[in-house]
Amino acid sequence: MTPTTQSLRAVDAWKIAVATSIAFVGLIWILGPNLQHFIETLLPDQGASWYFWKLPVRNSTTMLIVWSLYLVHQIGAWVGIYWAQRNLSGNLTNSNLTRYNVFMLSWNLLFMALHLVETQLLFDGLAQDVPIWTSQGSVILMLVFILIIENRRRGLILGKRLDVPLTTRVMGFFRRIHMYIVAWALVYTFWFHPMAVDPQLLSGFIYMFFLFTQMSL
C-alpha cells in the first residue's frame, strides 16, 4: 500500500464521518414531527435550573432502558480506550485506520441510531433523572483536563506554562486518564438530551457528532 493511499484512508474516514454527522442531524429534523405528541405535554420553562426537554411524568421502564443504553455505550467507549492504550502505545507512523478507530466509529454510530430510536419511542433522556448542571459540569471538567494537558505546549495562563504544580509526573497522570474523562463527558451529555427538533439541540448534536469523530480518529 502506498503512503498516499494510507493517508487517504484516514482522511476519507473523516470525510465520511462528517457527512454522516450532517445527514444524521437531517434525519433528526425529518423525524421531528413524530415527537409532537410528546412535546405537547412538556411543562413551561421554570428558570435556569429547569430542563425543558423532559416529560412531566417519569416512567421507570423508560429510564431503565435509557440508563442501560447509556452505560453500555459508556463502558464500550472506555474499553476501546483501554485497549488502545495497551496496544497502540507510542506514536503511530502512518495514517491507516486502527482497530480502535474502526471500533469507535462503529460503536458511536450504533448508539447514535439507538438514541434516535429511543427518542422516537420514549423521548426522555438522562435529564429526567439528573439535574441540568451535571451535563454542564461534565463538559467543564473535560475542558479543564484539556487545558491542563495543553499546558506544556500552549501555556495555561496568558500563554505562560505552569511547571509547578504541573510537573512531568502530574502531566503524565492527566495524559493517561484524560481520554476517559473526555469519553465520559461526551457520552453522558449525548444521552442527557432527547433527539428532538430545536435549534439548540440540533446544533448541539451536530457538534457532539463531530466530537465523537475526533474521539474516534
C-alpha positions, 0 to 999 in steps of 0.5 A, spaced: 500 500 500 502 506 498 503 512 503 498 516 499 493 511 499 494 510 507 493 517 508 487 517 504 484 512 508 484 516 514 482 522 511 476 519 507 474 516 514 473 523 516 470 525 510 465 520 511 464 521 518 462 528 517 457 527 512 454 522 516 454 527 522 450 532 517 445 527 514 444 524 521 442 531 524 437 531 517 434 525 519 433 528 526 429 534 523 425 529 518 423 525 524 421 531 528 414 531 527 413 524 530 415 527 537 409 532 537 405 528 541 410 528 546 412 535 546 405 537 547 405 535 554 412 538 556 411 543 562 413 551 561 420 553 562 421 554 570 428 558 570 435 556 569 435 550 573 429 547 569 430 542 563 425 543 558 426 537 554 423 532 559 416 529 560 412 531 566 411 524 568 417 519 569 416 512 567 421 507 570 421 502 564 423 508 560 429 510 564 431 503 565 432 502 558 435 509 557 440 508 563 442 501 560 443 504 553 447 509 556 452 505 560 453 500 555 455 505 550 459 508 556 463 502 558 464 500 550 467 507 549 472 506 555 474 499 553 476 501 546 480 506 550 483 501 554 485 497 549 488 502 545 492 504 550 495 497 551 496 496 544 497 502 540 502 505 545 507 510 542 506 514 536 503 511 530 507 512 523 502 512 518 495 514 517 491 507 516 485 506 520 486 502 527 482 497 530 480 502 535 478 507 530 474 502 526 471 500 533 469 507 535 466 509 529 462 503 529 460 503 536 458 511 536 454 510 530 450 504 533 448 508 539 447 514 535 441 510 531 439 507 538 438 514 541 434 516 535 430 510 536 429 511 543 427 518 542 422 516 537 419 511 542 420 514 549 423 521 548 426 522 555 433 522 556 438 522 562 435 529 564 429 526 567 433 523 572 439 528 573 439 535 574 441 540 568 448 542 571 451 535 571 451 535 563 454 542 564 459 540 569 461 534 565 463 538 559 467 543 564 471 538 567 473 535 560 475 542 558 479 543 564 483 536 563 484 539 556 487 545 558 491 542 563 494 537 558 495 543 553 499 546 558 506 544 556 505 546 549 500 552 549 501 555 556 495 555 561 495 562 563 496 568 558 500 563 554 505 562 560 506 554 562 505 552 569 511 547 571 509 547 578 504 544 580 504 541 573 510 537 573 512 531 568 509 526 573 502 530 574 502 531 566 503 524 565 497 522 570 492 527 566 495 524 559 493 517 561 486 518 564 484 524 560 481 520 554 476 517 559 474 523 562 473 526 555 469 519 553 465 520 559 463 527 558 461 526 551 457 520 552 453 522 558 451 529 555 449 525 548 444 521 552 442 527 557 438 530 551 432 527 547 433 527 539 428 532 538 427 538 533 430 545 536 435 549 534 439 548 540 439 541 540 440 540 533 446 544 533 448 541 539 448 534 536 451 536 530 457 538 534 457 532 539 457 528 532 463 531 530 466 530 537 465 523 537 469 523 530 475 526 533 474 521 539 474 516 534 480 518 529 
